[in-house]
Amino acid sequence: MDNNTKNTLPASSEGSWEIDPFHRHDQRWWNGNNWSDKVRTGNEICIDPAGVMPSGVQSLEFERPVEPIPTGMTPIHHQSRYLPHLLLFGVFLLTTTVILAIASLFS
């Protein structure tokens, strides 16, 4: 727990519900010395261990686009160098099949 968070409220012998400094619930129980595990959201009371204070995001991190991940998989958008040859072969095969079919009908 952060020292700044620990001493934000004055010590009291009774304790009280205060705004959750970890921002996970509406309120968290302050026992007079530190934050407890008891939390309240609306009318529901439950247990949530006090954790690390969330840190803010610095605006400098988002002023420019992020760099690509060099070890990531690349998207499949390249064209095979054999595609034009396969298309020509397919057209040749289809034409030959049609010609042979017509020739067999008239023979």
Backbone as XML, in Angstrom:
<?xml version="1.0"?>
<chain id="A" units="angstrom">
  <residue number="1" name="MET">
    <atom name="N" x="0.837" y="-1.160" z="0.000"/>
    <atom name="CA" x="0.000" y="0.000" z="0.000"/>
    <atom name="C" x="0.888" y="1.231" z="0.000"/>
  </residue>
  <residue number="2" name="ASP">
    <atom name="N" x="0.444" y="2.259" z="-0.612"/>
    <atom name="CA" x="1.189" y="3.486" z="-0.749"/>
    <atom name="C" x="1.132" y="4.290" z="0.543"/>
  </residue>
  <residue number="3" name="ASN">
    <atom name="N" x="2.236" y="4.917" z="0.961"/>
    <atom name="CA" x="2.243" y="5.726" z="2.172"/>
    <atom name="C" x="1.305" y="6.916" z="2.059"/>
  </residue>
  <residue number="4" name="ASN">
    <atom name="N" x="1.175" y="7.476" z="0.859"/>
    <atom name="CA" x="0.268" y="8.604" z="0.664"/>
    <atom name="C" x="-1.175" y="8.191" z="0.918"/>
  </residue>
  <residue number="5" name="THR">
    <atom name="N" x="-1.534" y="6.985" z="0.535"/>
    <atom name="CA" x="-2.889" y="6.493" z="0.703"/>
    <atom name="C" x="-3.161" y="6.151" z="2.158"/>
  </residue>
  <residue number="6" name="LYS">
    <atom name="N" x="-2.165" y="5.640" z="2.825"/>
    <atom name="CA" x="-2.337" y="5.142" z="4.183"/>
    <atom name="C" x="-2.686" y="6.260" z="5.158"/>
  </residue>
  <residue number="7" name="ASN">
    <atom name="N" x="-2.135" y="7.434" z="4.964"/>
    <atom name="CA" x="-2.303" y="8.514" z="5.915"/>
    <atom name="C" x="-3.176" y="9.644" z="5.391"/>
  </residue>
  <residue number="8" name="THR">
    <atom name="N" x="-4.115" y="9.340" z="4.502"/>
    <atom name="CA" x="-4.927" y="10.406" z="3.938"/>
    <atom name="C" x="-6.022" y="10.868" z="4.876"/>
  </residue>
  <residue number="9" name="LEU">
    <atom name="N" x="-6.463" y="10.030" z="5.815"/>
    <atom name="CA" x="-7.545" y="10.391" z="6.719"/>
    <atom name="C" x="-7.020" y="10.509" z="8.145"/>
  </residue>
  <residue number="10" name="PRO">
    <atom name="N" x="-7.621" y="11.377" z="8.939"/>
    <atom name="CA" x="-7.188" y="11.471" z="10.338"/>
    <atom name="C" x="-7.567" y="10.220" z="11.103"/>
  </residue>
  <residue number="11" name="ALA">
    <atom name="N" x="-6.754" y="9.862" z="12.061"/>
    <atom name="CA" x="-7.022" y="8.660" z="12.855"/>
    <atom name="C" x="-8.252" y="8.878" z="13.723"/>
  </residue>
  <residue number="12" name="SER">
    <atom name="N" x="-9.130" y="7.876" z="13.719"/>
    <atom name="CA" x="-10.300" y="7.922" z="14.604"/>
    <atom name="C" x="-10.442" y="6.549" z="15.233"/>
  </residue>
  <residue number="13" name="SER">
    <atom name="N" x="-10.994" y="6.497" z="16.414"/>
    <atom name="CA" x="-11.099" y="5.222" z="17.118"/>
    <atom name="C" x="-12.256" y="4.384" z="16.596"/>
  </residue>
  <residue number="14" name="GLU">
    <atom name="N" x="-13.249" y="5.009" z="15.957"/>
    <atom name="CA" x="-14.435" y="4.276" z="15.515"/>
    <atom name="C" x="-14.303" y="3.736" z="14.093"/>
  </residue>
  <residue number="15" name="GLY">
    <atom name="N" x="-13.729" y="4.489" z="13.202"/>
    <atom name="CA" x="-13.682" y="4.110" z="11.799"/>
    <atom name="C" x="-14.911" y="4.632" z="11.082"/>
  </residue>
  <residue number="16" name="SER">
    <atom name="N" x="-14.858" y="4.646" z="9.770"/>
    <atom name="CA" x="-15.991" y="5.165" z="8.996"/>
    <atom name="C" x="-15.872" y="4.722" z="7.545"/>
  </residue>
  <residue number="17" name="TRP">
    <atom name="N" x="-17.008" y="4.812" z="6.836"/>
    <atom name="CA" x="-17.022" y="4.545" z="5.406"/>
    <atom name="C" x="-16.515" y="5.788" z="4.692"/>
  </residue>
  <residue number="18" name="GLU">
    <atom name="N" x="-15.532" y="5.597" z="3.839"/>
    <atom name="CA" x="-14.957" y="6.703" z="3.071"/>
    <atom name="C" x="-14.926" y="6.314" z="1.596"/>
  </residue>
  <residue number="19" name="ILE">
    <atom name="N" x="-14.691" y="7.276" z="0.725"/>
    <atom name="CA" x="-14.578" y="6.999" z="-0.710"/>
    <atom name="C" x="-13.407" y="6.050" z="-0.929"/>
  </residue>
  <residue number="20" name="ASP">
    <atom name="N" x="-13.628" y="5.023" z="-1.763"/>
    <atom name="CA" x="-12.587" y="4.019" z="-2.012"/>
    <atom name="C" x="-11.403" y="4.655" z="-2.736"/>
  </residue>
  <residue number="21" name="PRO">
    <atom name="N" x="-10.223" y="4.691" z="-2.115"/>
    <atom name="CA" x="-9.068" y="5.308" z="-2.778"/>
    <atom name="C" x="-8.540" y="4.475" z="-3.941"/>
  </residue>
  <residue number="22" name="PHE">
    <atom name="N" x="-8.973" y="3.222" z="-4.030"/>
    <atom name="CA" x="-8.522" y="2.345" z="-5.118"/>
    <atom name="C" x="-9.477" y="2.376" z="-6.298"/>
  </residue>
  <residue number="23" name="HIS">
    <atom name="N" x="-10.604" y="3.099" z="-6.163"/>
    <atom name="CA" x="-11.571" y="3.332" z="-7.241"/>
    <atom name="C" x="-12.184" y="2.051" z="-7.792"/>
  </residue>
  <residue number="24" name="ARG">
    <atom name="N" x="-12.312" y="1.041" z="-6.955"/>
    <atom name="CA" x="-12.950" y="-0.200" z="-7.398"/>
    <atom name="C" x="-14.378" y="-0.307" z="-6.874"/>
  </residue>
  <residue number="25" name="HIS">
    <atom name="N" x="-14.714" y="0.445" z="-5.833"/>
    <atom name="CA" x="-16.047" y="0.418" z="-5.226"/>
    <atom name="C" x="-16.421" y="1.837" z="-4.827"/>
  </residue>
  <residue number="26" name="ASP">
    <atom name="N" x="-17.662" y="2.013" z="-4.384"/>
    <atom name="CA" x="-18.099" y="3.343" z="-3.953"/>
    <atom name="C" x="-17.370" y="3.769" z="-2.686"/>
  </residue>
  <residue number="27" name="GLN">
    <atom name="N" x="-17.335" y="2.878" z="-1.685"/>
    <atom name="CA" x="-16.731" y="3.225" z="-0.406"/>
    <atom name="C" x="-15.902" y="2.062" z="0.122"/>
  </residue>
  <residue number="28" name="ARG">
    <atom name="N" x="-14.935" y="2.407" z="0.984"/>
    <atom name="CA" x="-14.102" y="1.415" z="1.653"/>
    <atom name="C" x="-14.024" y="1.807" z="3.122"/>
  </residue>
  <residue number="29" name="TRP">
    <atom name="N" x="-13.979" y="0.819" z="4.014"/>
    <atom name="CA" x="-13.965" y="1.077" z="5.446"/>
    <atom name="C" x="-12.582" y="1.532" z="5.896"/>
  </residue>
  <residue number="30" name="TRP">
    <atom name="N" x="-12.541" y="2.702" z="6.552"/>
    <atom name="CA" x="-11.313" y="3.240" z="7.139"/>
    <atom name="C" x="-11.388" y="2.953" z="8.633"/>
  </residue>
  <residue number="31" name="ASN">
    <atom name="N" x="-10.491" y="2.124" z="9.171"/>
    <atom name="CA" x="-10.591" y="1.703" z="10.570"/>
    <atom name="C" x="-9.899" y="2.650" z="11.536"/>
  </residue>
  <residue number="32" name="GLY">
    <atom name="N" x="-9.416" y="3.740" z="11.049"/>
    <atom name="CA" x="-8.730" y="4.701" z="11.898"/>
    <atom name="C" x="-7.242" y="4.740" z="11.650"/>
  </residue>
  <residue number="33" name="ASN">
    <atom name="N" x="-6.676" y="3.631" z="11.158"/>
    <atom name="CA" x="-5.241" y="3.561" z="10.870"/>
    <atom name="C" x="-4.938" y="3.207" z="9.422"/>
  </residue>
  <residue number="34" name="ASN">
    <atom name="N" x="-5.756" y="2.343" z="8.853"/>
    <atom name="CA" x="-5.530" y="1.948" z="7.462"/>
    <atom name="C" x="-6.836" y="1.484" z="6.838"/>
  </residue>
  <residue number="35" name="TRP">
    <atom name="N" x="-6.786" y="1.204" z="5.541"/>
    <atom name="CA" x="-7.960" y="0.755" z="4.798"/>
    <atom name="C" x="-8.180" y="-0.722" z="5.059"/>
  </residue>
  <residue number="36" name="SER">
    <atom name="N" x="-9.444" y="-1.109" z="5.266"/>
    <atom name="CA" x="-9.751" y="-2.522" z="5.501"/>
    <atom name="C" x="-10.196" y="-3.182" z="4.203"/>
  </residue>
  <residue number="37" name="ASP">
    <atom name="N" x="-10.551" y="-4.464" z="4.302"/>
    <atom name="CA" x="-11.023" y="-5.218" z="3.143"/>
    <atom name="C" x="-12.516" y="-5.032" z="2.903"/>
  </residue>
  <residue number="38" name="LYS">
    <atom name="N" x="-13.221" y="-4.425" z="3.824"/>
    <atom name="CA" x="-14.664" y="-4.226" z="3.680"/>
    <atom name="C" x="-14.933" y="-3.075" z="2.719"/>
  </residue>
  <residue number="39" name="VAL">
    <atom name="N" x="-15.771" y="-3.351" z="1.709"/>
    <atom name="CA" x="-16.125" y="-2.341" z="0.719"/>
    <atom name="C" x="-17.637" y="-2.299" z="0.569"/>
  </residue>
  <residue number="40" name="ARG">
    <atom name="N" x="-18.137" y="-1.166" z="0.066"/>
    <atom name="CA" x="-19.575" y="-1.015" z="-0.136"/>
    <atom name="C" x="-19.797" y="-0.367" z="-1.494"/>
  </residue>
  <residue number="41" name="THR">
    <atom name="N" x="-20.652" y="-1.014" z="-2.296"/>
    <atom name="CA" x="-21.086" y="-0.467" z="-3.569"/>
    <atom name="C" x="-22.603" y="-0.443" z="-3.529"/>
  </residue>
  <residue number="42" name="GLY">
    <atom name="N" x="-23.177" y="0.740" z="-3.526"/>
    <atom name="CA" x="-24.621" y="0.860" z="-3.344"/>
    <atom name="C" x="-24.962" y="0.411" z="-1.936"/>
  </residue>
  <residue number="43" name="ASN">
    <atom name="N" x="-25.877" y="-0.558" z="-1.805"/>
    <atom name="CA" x="-26.231" y="-1.104" z="-0.493"/>
    <atom name="C" x="-25.548" y="-2.433" z="-0.217"/>
  </residue>
  <residue number="44" name="GLU">
    <atom name="N" x="-24.743" y="-2.914" z="-1.142"/>
    <atom name="CA" x="-24.102" y="-4.224" z="-1.007"/>
    <atom name="C" x="-22.730" y="-4.071" z="-0.356"/>
  </residue>
  <residue number="45" name="ILE">
    <atom name="N" x="-22.496" y="-4.830" z="0.702"/>
    <atom name="CA" x="-21.206" y="-4.827" z="1.396"/>
    <atom name="C" x="-20.518" y="-6.150" z="1.109"/>
  </residue>
  <residue number="46" name="CYS">
    <atom name="N" x="-19.247" y="-6.092" z="0.717"/>
    <atom name="CA" x="-18.491" y="-7.311" z="0.424"/>
    <atom name="C" x="-17.032" y="-7.109" z="0.821"/>
  </residue>
  <residue number="47" name="ILE">
    <atom name="N" x="-16.220" y="-8.103" z="0.545"/>
    <atom name="CA" x="-14.795" y="-8.070" z="0.887"/>
    <atom name="C" x="-13.987" y="-7.929" z="-0.400"/>
  </residue>
  <residue number="48" name="ASP">
    <atom name="N" x="-13.078" y="-6.983" z="-0.409"/>
    <atom name="CA" x="-12.167" y="-6.791" z="-1.533"/>
    <atom name="C" x="-10.836" y="-6.331" z="-0.955"/>
  </residue>
  <residue number="49" name="PRO">
    <atom name="N" x="-9.776" y="-7.148" z="-1.045"/>
    <atom name="CA" x="-8.491" y="-6.754" z="-0.457"/>
    <atom name="C" x="-7.992" y="-5.439" z="-1.039"/>
  </residue>
  <residue number="50" name="ALA">
    <atom name="N" x="-7.501" y="-4.606" z="-0.149"/>
    <atom name="CA" x="-6.918" y="-3.339" z="-0.608"/>
    <atom name="C" x="-5.704" y="-3.665" z="-1.463"/>
  </residue>
  <residue number="51" name="GLY">
    <atom name="N" x="-5.583" y="-2.999" z="-2.582"/>
    <atom name="CA" x="-4.500" y="-3.323" z="-3.508"/>
    <atom name="C" x="-3.666" y="-2.119" z="-3.846"/>
  </residue>
  <residue number="52" name="VAL">
    <atom name="N" x="-3.016" y="-2.219" z="-4.939"/>
    <atom name="CA" x="-2.120" y="-1.178" z="-5.404"/>
    <atom name="C" x="-2.954" y="-0.023" z="-5.954"/>
  </residue>
  <residue number="53" name="MET">
    <atom name="N" x="-2.542" y="1.176" z="-5.650"/>
    <atom name="CA" x="-3.220" y="2.350" z="-6.193"/>
    <atom name="C" x="-3.042" y="2.370" z="-7.699"/>
  </residue>
  <residue number="54" name="PRO">
    <atom name="N" x="-4.121" y="2.583" z="-8.452"/>
    <atom name="CA" x="-3.960" y="2.675" z="-9.905"/>
    <atom name="C" x="-3.196" y="3.938" z="-10.272"/>
  </residue>
  <residue number="55" name="SER">
    <atom name="N" x="-2.320" y="3.818" z="-11.223"/>
    <atom name="CA" x="-1.569" y="4.989" z="-11.654"/>
    <atom name="C" x="-2.257" y="5.591" z="-12.866"/>
  </residue>
  <residue number="56" name="GLY">
    <atom name="N" x="-2.180" y="6.893" z="-12.990"/>
    <atom name="CA" x="-2.794" y="7.572" z="-14.122"/>
    <atom name="C" x="-2.001" y="7.335" z="-15.393"/>
  </residue>
  <residue number="57" name="VAL">
    <atom name="N" x="-2.656" y="7.512" z="-16.510"/>
    <atom name="CA" x="-1.999" y="7.358" z="-17.797"/>
    <atom name="C" x="-1.454" y="8.717" z="-18.201"/>
  </residue>
  <residue number="58" name="GLN">
    <atom name="N" x="-0.212" y="8.752" z="-18.567"/>
    <atom name="CA" x="0.377" y="10.013" z="-18.978"/>
    <atom name="C" x="-0.019" y="10.311" z="-20.414"/>
  </residue>
  <residue number="59" name="SER">
    <atom name="N" x="-0.382" y="11.546" z="-20.664"/>
    <atom name="CA" x="-0.850" y="11.917" z="-21.997"/>
    <atom name="C" x="0.262" y="11.847" z="-23.038"/>
  </residue>
  <residue number="60" name="LEU">
    <atom name="N" x="1.514" y="11.875" z="-22.617"/>
    <atom name="CA" x="2.615" y="11.806" z="-23.567"/>
    <atom name="C" x="2.657" y="10.469" z="-24.297"/>
  </residue>
  <residue number="61" name="GLU">
    <atom name="N" x="2.094" y="9.440" z="-23.676"/>
    <atom name="CA" x="2.140" y="8.120" z="-24.285"/>
    <atom name="C" x="1.250" y="8.023" z="-25.518"/>
  </residue>
  <residue number="62" name="PHE">
    <atom name="N" x="0.270" y="8.932" z="-25.667"/>
    <atom name="CA" x="-0.699" y="8.802" z="-26.748"/>
    <atom name="C" x="-0.618" y="9.939" z="-27.755"/>
  </residue>
  <residue number="63" name="GLU">
    <atom name="N" x="0.465" y="10.676" z="-27.772"/>
    <atom name="CA" x="0.591" y="11.784" z="-28.705"/>
    <atom name="C" x="0.994" y="11.339" z="-30.103"/>
  </residue>
  <residue number="64" name="ARG">
    <atom name="N" x="1.493" y="10.143" z="-30.230"/>
    <atom name="CA" x="1.886" y="9.636" z="-31.548"/>
    <atom name="C" x="1.422" y="8.189" z="-31.656"/>
  </residue>
  <residue number="65" name="PRO">
    <atom name="N" x="1.317" y="7.687" z="-32.874"/>
    <atom name="CA" x="0.888" y="6.293" z="-33.031"/>
    <atom name="C" x="1.896" y="5.338" z="-32.407"/>
  </residue>
  <residue number="66" name="VAL">
    <atom name="N" x="1.415" y="4.203" z="-31.998"/>
    <atom name="CA" x="2.290" y="3.213" z="-31.393"/>
    <atom name="C" x="3.122" y="2.532" z="-32.475"/>
  </residue>
  <residue number="67" name="GLU">
    <atom name="N" x="4.246" y="2.020" z="-32.073"/>
    <atom name="CA" x="5.120" y="1.296" z="-32.986"/>
    <atom name="C" x="4.594" y="-0.129" z="-33.152"/>
  </residue>
  <residue number="68" name="PRO">
    <atom name="N" x="4.720" y="-0.717" z="-34.335"/>
    <atom name="CA" x="4.268" y="-2.101" z="-34.503"/>
    <atom name="C" x="5.126" y="-3.062" z="-33.694"/>
  </residue>
  <residue number="69" name="ILE">
    <atom name="N" x="4.543" y="-4.175" z="-33.339"/>
    <atom name="CA" x="5.266" y="-5.195" z="-32.589"/>
    <atom name="C" x="6.111" y="-5.986" z="-33.582"/>
  </residue>
  <residue number="70" name="PRO">
    <atom name="N" x="7.437" y="-5.947" z="-33.451"/>
    <atom name="CA" x="8.285" y="-6.600" z="-34.462"/>
    <atom name="C" x="8.191" y="-8.115" z="-34.445"/>
  </residue>
  <residue number="71" name="THR">
    <atom name="N" x="7.847" y="-8.708" z="-33.311"/>
    <atom name="CA" x="7.791" y="-10.167" z="-33.248"/>
    <atom name="C" x="6.402" y="-10.705" z="-33.535"/>
  </residue>
  <residue number="72" name="GLY">
    <atom name="N" x="5.441" y="-9.828" z="-33.775"/>
    <atom name="CA" x="4.079" y="-10.274" z="-34.033"/>
    <atom name="C" x="3.949" y="-10.886" z="-35.410"/>
  </residue>
  <residue number="73" name="MET">
    <atom name="N" x="2.883" y="-11.640" z="-35.605"/>
    <atom name="CA" x="2.641" y="-12.253" z="-36.909"/>
    <atom name="C" x="2.181" y="-11.182" z="-37.892"/>
  </residue>
  <residue number="74" name="THR">
    <atom name="N" x="2.650" y="-11.272" z="-39.122"/>
    <atom name="CA" x="2.244" y="-10.304" z="-40.132"/>
    <atom name="C" x="0.928" y="-10.747" z="-40.761"/>
  </residue>
  <residue number="75" name="PRO">
    <atom name="N" x="0.079" y="-9.813" z="-41.142"/>
    <atom name="CA" x="-1.177" y="-10.197" z="-41.766"/>
    <atom name="C" x="-0.947" y="-10.804" z="-43.142"/>
  </residue>
  <residue number="76" name="ILE">
    <atom name="N" x="-1.848" y="-11.670" z="-43.550"/>
    <atom name="CA" x="-1.722" y="-12.340" z="-44.849"/>
    <atom name="C" x="-2.427" y="-11.469" z="-45.882"/>
  </residue>
  <residue number="77" name="HIS">
    <atom name="N" x="-1.693" y="-10.591" z="-46.498"/>
    <atom name="CA" x="-2.274" y="-9.734" z="-47.520"/>
    <atom name="C" x="-1.406" y="-9.704" z="-48.779"/>
  </residue>
  <residue number="78" name="HIS">
    <atom name="N" x="-0.353" y="-10.484" z="-48.809"/>
    <atom name="CA" x="0.496" y="-10.500" z="-49.981"/>
    <atom name="C" x="-0.090" y="-11.437" z="-51.033"/>
  </residue>
  <residue number="79" name="GLN">
    <atom name="N" x="0.213" y="-11.158" z="-52.275"/>
    <atom name="CA" x="-0.270" y="-11.969" z="-53.386"/>
    <atom name="C" x="0.814" y="-12.947" z="-53.790"/>
  </residue>
  <residue number="80" name="SER">
    <atom name="N" x="0.407" y="-14.167" z="-54.015"/>
    <atom name="CA" x="1.371" y="-15.174" z="-54.438"/>
    <atom name="C" x="1.922" y="-14.806" z="-55.812"/>
  </residue>
  <residue number="81" name="ARG">
    <atom name="N" x="3.203" y="-15.041" z="-56.002"/>
    <atom name="CA" x="3.788" y="-14.734" z="-57.312"/>
    <atom name="C" x="3.345" y="-15.734" z="-58.374"/>
  </residue>
  <residue number="82" name="TYR">
    <atom name="N" x="2.731" y="-16.831" z="-57.944"/>
    <atom name="CA" x="2.270" y="-17.846" z="-58.899"/>
    <atom name="C" x="0.809" y="-17.649" z="-59.309"/>
  </residue>
  <residue number="83" name="LEU">
    <atom name="N" x="0.119" y="-16.683" z="-58.698"/>
    <atom name="CA" x="-1.300" y="-16.493" z="-58.984"/>
    <atom name="C" x="-1.582" y="-16.204" z="-60.463"/>
  </residue>
  <residue number="84" name="PRO">
    <atom name="N" x="-0.865" y="-15.317" z="-61.131"/>
    <atom name="CA" x="-1.146" y="-15.112" z="-62.569"/>
    <atom name="C" x="-0.946" y="-16.382" z="-63.399"/>
  </residue>
  <residue number="85" name="HIS">
    <atom name="N" x="0.061" y="-17.174" z="-63.047"/>
    <atom name="CA" x="0.292" y="-18.420" z="-63.791"/>
    <atom name="C" x="-0.842" y="-19.406" z="-63.553"/>
  </residue>
  <residue number="86" name="LEU">
    <atom name="N" x="-1.311" y="-19.484" z="-62.310"/>
    <atom name="CA" x="-2.417" y="-20.395" z="-62.010"/>
    <atom name="C" x="-3.701" y="-19.965" z="-62.706"/>
  </residue>
  <residue number="87" name="LEU">
    <atom name="N" x="-3.937" y="-18.662" z="-62.782"/>
    <atom name="CA" x="-5.118" y="-18.177" z="-63.496"/>
    <atom name="C" x="-5.035" y="-18.510" z="-64.985"/>
  </residue>
  <residue number="88" name="LEU">
    <atom name="N" x="-3.887" y="-18.300" z="-65.579"/>
    <atom name="CA" x="-3.724" y="-18.645" z="-67.004"/>
    <atom name="C" x="-3.899" y="-20.142" z="-67.234"/>
  </residue>
  <residue number="89" name="PHE">
    <atom name="N" x="-3.346" y="-20.949" z="-66.346"/>
    <atom name="CA" x="-3.499" y="-22.397" z="-66.473"/>
    <atom name="C" x="-4.968" y="-22.798" z="-66.315"/>
  </residue>
  <residue number="90" name="GLY">
    <atom name="N" x="-5.686" y="-22.157" z="-65.375"/>
    <atom name="CA" x="-7.106" y="-22.448" z="-65.179"/>
    <atom name="C" x="-7.937" y="-22.088" z="-66.400"/>
  </residue>
  <residue number="91" name="VAL">
    <atom name="N" x="-7.632" y="-20.927" z="-66.990"/>
    <atom name="CA" x="-8.357" y="-20.508" z="-68.205"/>
    <atom name="C" x="-8.042" y="-21.475" z="-69.341"/>
  </residue>
  <residue number="92" name="PHE">
    <atom name="N" x="-6.787" y="-21.867" z="-69.490"/>
    <atom name="CA" x="-6.413" y="-22.838" z="-70.528"/>
    <atom name="C" x="-7.134" y="-24.172" z="-70.325"/>
  </residue>
  <residue number="93" name="LEU">
    <atom name="N" x="-7.169" y="-24.642" z="-69.082"/>
    <atom name="CA" x="-7.816" y="-25.920" z="-68.785"/>
    <atom name="C" x="-9.324" y="-25.850" z="-69.050"/>
  </residue>
  <residue number="94" name="LEU">
    <atom name="N" x="-9.957" y="-24.743" z="-68.658"/>
    <atom name="CA" x="-11.393" y="-24.582" z="-68.894"/>
    <atom name="C" x="-11.688" y="-24.506" z="-70.382"/>
  </residue>
  <residue number="95" name="THR">
    <atom name="N" x="-10.877" y="-23.752" z="-71.121"/>
    <atom name="CA" x="-11.080" y="-23.635" z="-72.569"/>
    <atom name="C" x="-10.906" y="-24.990" z="-73.247"/>
  </residue>
  <residue number="96" name="THR">
    <atom name="N" x="-9.896" y="-25.727" z="-72.875"/>
    <atom name="CA" x="-9.653" y="-27.052" z="-73.453"/>
    <atom name="C" x="-10.807" y="-27.995" z="-73.159"/>
  </residue>
  <residue number="97" name="THR">
    <atom name="N" x="-11.336" y="-27.945" z="-71.929"/>
    <atom name="CA" x="-12.461" y="-28.804" z="-71.552"/>
    <atom name="C" x="-13.698" y="-28.463" z="-72.366"/>
  </residue>
  <residue number="98" name="VAL">
    <atom name="N" x="-13.970" y="-27.189" z="-72.550"/>
    <atom name="CA" x="-15.148" y="-26.770" z="-73.333"/>
    <atom name="C" x="-14.981" y="-27.193" z="-74.786"/>
  </residue>
  <residue number="99" name="ILE">
    <atom name="N" x="-13.801" y="-26.999" z="-75.342"/>
    <atom name="CA" x="-13.561" y="-27.380" z="-76.746"/>
    <atom name="C" x="-13.713" y="-28.888" z="-76.925"/>
  </residue>
  <residue number="100" name="LEU">
    <atom name="N" x="-13.157" y="-29.686" z="-76.002"/>
    <atom name="CA" x="-13.281" y="-31.143" z="-76.100"/>
    <atom name="C" x="-14.726" y="-31.597" z="-75.907"/>
  </residue>
  <residue number="101" name="ALA">
    <atom name="N" x="-15.464" y="-30.906" z="-75.032"/>
    <atom name="CA" x="-16.878" y="-31.270" z="-74.831"/>
    <atom name="C" x="-17.688" y="-30.977" z="-76.093"/>
  </residue>
  <residue number="102" name="ILE">
    <atom name="N" x="-17.454" y="-29.830" z="-76.707"/>
    <atom name="CA" x="-18.187" y="-29.495" z="-77.947"/>
    <atom name="C" x="-17.779" y="-30.448" z="-79.058"/>
  </residue>
  <residue number="103" name="ALA">
    <atom name="N" x="-16.509" y="-30.781" z="-79.153"/>
    <atom name="CA" x="-16.044" y="-31.698" z="-80.197"/>
    <atom name="C" x="-16.636" y="-33.081" z="-80.005"/>
  </residue>
  <residue number="104" name="SER">
    <atom name="N" x="-16.802" y="-33.519" z="-78.764"/>
    <atom name="CA" x="-17.371" y="-34.869" z="-78.547"/>
    <atom name="C" x="-18.868" y="-34.881" z="-78.865"/>
  </residue>
  <residue number="105" name="LEU">
    <atom name="N" x="-19.541" y="-33.735" z="-78.711"/>
    <atom name="CA" x="-20.968" y="-33.675" z="-79.055"/>
    <atom name="C" x="-21.202" y="-33.782" z="-80.540"/>
  </residue>
  <residue number="106" name="PHE">
    <atom name="N" x="-20.322" y="-33.221" z="-81.362"/>
    <atom name="CA" x="-20.514" y="-33.199" z="-82.796"/>
    <atom name="C" x="-19.773" y="-34.327" z="-83.530"/>
  </residue>
  <residue number="107" name="SER">
    <atom name="N" x="-19.155" y="-35.194" z="-82.811"/>
    <atom name="CA" x="-18.455" y="-36.267" z="-83.527"/>
    <atom name="C" x="-19.248" y="-37.538" z="-83.574"/>
  </residue>
</chain>
